[in-house]
Amino acid sequence: MKEALLISIVLFISCGQPQKNESVESKKVDYIFEATYLDDFKIGNPELVLKVQQMHKYLINKDYEMAASYLSNDVVFALEDGSRLEGKEKCMQFMIEGYSSIEIQDYQVAVNLAVTGDNGDEWVLLWDNANIVSKDEHHLALTGWRLSDLKMEKLLQ
């Protein structure tokens, strides 16, 4: 559970600078596996990346009240083990239980990316890594946060 929580936070924090949106000729690709949600994205709002980073900073600093202020009341965490947590209170309790007994050091962000799907959904995707001091572990994670009205409403790990 702590690992899943760390991955969530690590992924959450790794939002940063959006990539330059250079003109690229669009090609139709016949994928082997078709996406069940979306195939087409464009570069999104970089301010959303900053929101995700701010929340992540509060989690690392164990300021759970401020971290909670970034979540919508009906936030959903879709965790890597296939389980789901629904609602702000349950999701924050999950994060508090997972992060209160560990220290995160050497947090680094590899990729920060805000995207907007062709259906209008806005996501912040990030790759990051950190050392968990109490377990002497290193984690590399990828998470996606869907945002609505500048609040995080869904986490995918």
C-alpha positions as semicolon CSV with decimal commas, in nm:
position;residue;x (nm);y (nm);z (nm)
1;M;0,000;0,000;0,000
2;K;0,286;0,237;0,081
3;E;0,442;0,153;-0,254
4;A;0,120;0,234;-0,437
5;L;0,088;0,558;-0,245
6;L;0,448;0,653;-0,316
7;I;0,398;0,583;-0,682
8;S;0,092;0,806;-0,675
9;I;0,278;1,090;-0,511
10;V;0,589;1,044;-0,718
11;L;0,388;1,048;-1,032
12;F;0,185;1,335;-0,911
13;I;0,491;1,552;-0,848
14;S;0,670;1,487;-1,169
15;C;0,461;1,735;-1,365
16;G;0,667;2,021;-1,506
17;Q;0,734;2,194;-1,832
18;P;0,519;2,116;-2,131
19;Q;0,689;2,026;-2,456
20;K;0,692;2,270;-2,744
21;N;0,404;2,190;-2,976
22;E;0,575;2,183;-3,315
23;S;0,379;2,113;-3,627
24;V;0,395;1,744;-3,709
25;E;0,217;1,588;-4,002
26;S;-0,056;1,364;-3,869
27;K;-0,042;1,003;-3,986
28;K;-0,311;0,742;-3,951
29;V;-0,166;0,441;-3,775
30;D;-0,343;0,107;-3,756
31;Y;-0,264;0,009;-3,398
32;I;-0,246;-0,354;-3,299
33;F;-0,454;-0,272;-2,989
34;E;-0,709;0,007;-3,011
35;A;-0,748;0,237;-2,713
36;T;-1,074;0,198;-2,523
37;Y;-1,067;0,558;-2,400
38;L;-0,878;0,795;-2,632
39;D;-0,619;0,781;-2,907
40;D;-0,572;1,149;-2,987
41;F;-0,425;1,412;-2,757
42;K;-0,277;1,756;-2,794
43;I;-0,045;1,943;-2,558
44;G;-0,252;2,076;-2,271
45;N;-0,244;2,359;-2,018
46;P;0,096;2,383;-1,840
47;E;-0,076;2,546;-1,540
48;L;-0,231;2,207;-1,464
49;V;0,117;2,058;-1,434
50;L;0,197;2,323;-1,175
51;K;-0,117;2,230;-0,977
52;V;-0,010;1,866;-0,968
53;Q;0,342;1,965;-0,863
54;Q;0,211;2,188;-0,584
55;M;-0,004;1,909;-0,445
56;H;0,283;1,666;-0,464
57;K;0,510;1,908;-0,278
58;Y;0,256;1,928;0,004
59;L;0,245;1,548;0,025
60;I;0,623;1,519;0,044
61;N;0,622;1,784;0,318
62;K;0,340;1,596;0,495
63;D;0,100;1,891;0,480
64;Y;-0,200;1,669;0,414
65;E;-0,460;1,941;0,465
66;M;-0,313;2,150;0,184
67;A;-0,264;1,841;-0,036
68;A;-0,630;1,754;0,013
69;S;-0,733;2,098;-0,111
70;Y;-0,623;1,994;-0,460
71;L;-0,856;1,694;-0,478
72;S;-1,219;1,703;-0,586
73;N;-1,472;1,564;-0,338
74;D;-1,545;1,270;-0,568
75;V;-1,184;1,190;-0,662
76;V;-1,115;0,830;-0,769
77;F;-0,779;0,652;-0,734
78;A;-0,740;0,359;-0,977
79;L;-0,445;0,179;-0,816
80;E;-0,186;-0,042;-0,979
81;D;-0,322;-0,357;-0,810
82;G;-0,658;-0,304;-0,981
83;S;-0,835;-0,169;-0,673
84;R;-1,019;0,163;-0,662
85;L;-1,063;0,422;-0,390
86;E;-1,349;0,668;-0,424
87;G;-1,398;0,997;-0,243
88;K;-1,164;1,260;-0,105
89;E;-1,166;1,127;0,250
90;K;-1,071;0,769;0,153
91;C;-0,806;0,881;-0,093
92;M;-0,645;1,117;0,157
93;Q;-0,648;0,850;0,428
94;F;-0,470;0,619;0,182
95;M;-0,202;0,883;0,121
96;I;-0,162;0,970;0,490
97;E;-0,122;0,604;0,588
98;G;0,131;0,548;0,312
99;Y;0,340;0,862;0,350
100;S;0,339;0,950;0,718
101;S;0,591;0,678;0,810
102;I;0,839;0,740;0,525
103;E;1,071;1,015;0,408
104;I;1,109;1,091;0,039
105;Q;1,453;1,205;-0,074
106;D;1,615;1,280;-0,406
107;Y;1,285;1,335;-0,576
108;Q;1,338;1,388;-0,949
109;V;1,104;1,445;-1,237
110;A;1,188;1,292;-1,572
111;V;0,881;1,397;-1,774
112;N;0,605;1,654;-1,715
113;L;0,327;1,657;-1,968
114;A;-0,016;1,816;-1,979
115;V;-0,245;1,680;-2,249
116;T;-0,602;1,736;-2,360
117;G;-0,793;1,451;-2,520
118;D;-1,008;1,494;-2,826
119;N;-1,305;1,453;-2,588
120;G;-1,195;1,756;-2,382
121;D;-1,059;1,563;-2,080
122;E;-0,747;1,725;-1,938
123;W;-0,467;1,507;-1,798
124;V;-0,130;1,559;-1,636
125;L;0,109;1,272;-1,705
126;L;0,442;1,236;-1,532
127;W;0,738;1,008;-1,484
128;D;0,941;1,056;-1,170
129;N;1,153;0,874;-0,918
130;A;1,255;0,909;-0,555
131;N;1,429;0,732;-0,271
132;I;1,221;0,618;0,022
133;V;1,451;0,657;0,320
134;S;1,278;0,426;0,567
135;K;1,285;0,133;0,325
136;D;1,600;0,229;0,131
137;E;1,404;0,183;-0,188
138;H;1,407;0,360;-0,521
139;H;1,087;0,403;-0,721
140;L;1,022;0,503;-1,078
141;A;0,660;0,572;-1,149
142;L;0,418;0,684;-1,414
143;T;0,085;0,833;-1,318
144;G;-0,190;1,024;-1,484
145;W;-0,416;1,279;-1,316
146;R;-0,740;1,388;-1,482
147;L;-0,834;1,740;-1,378
148;S;-1,164;1,922;-1,385
149;D;-1,216;2,279;-1,268
150;L;-0,849;2,281;-1,156
151;K;-0,910;1,992;-0,912
152;M;-0,772;1,642;-0,941
153;E;-1,060;1,405;-1,003
154;K;-0,896;1,080;-1,107
155;L;-0,561;0,911;-1,062
156;L;-0,438;0,628;-1,281
157;Q;-0,126;0,432;-1,193
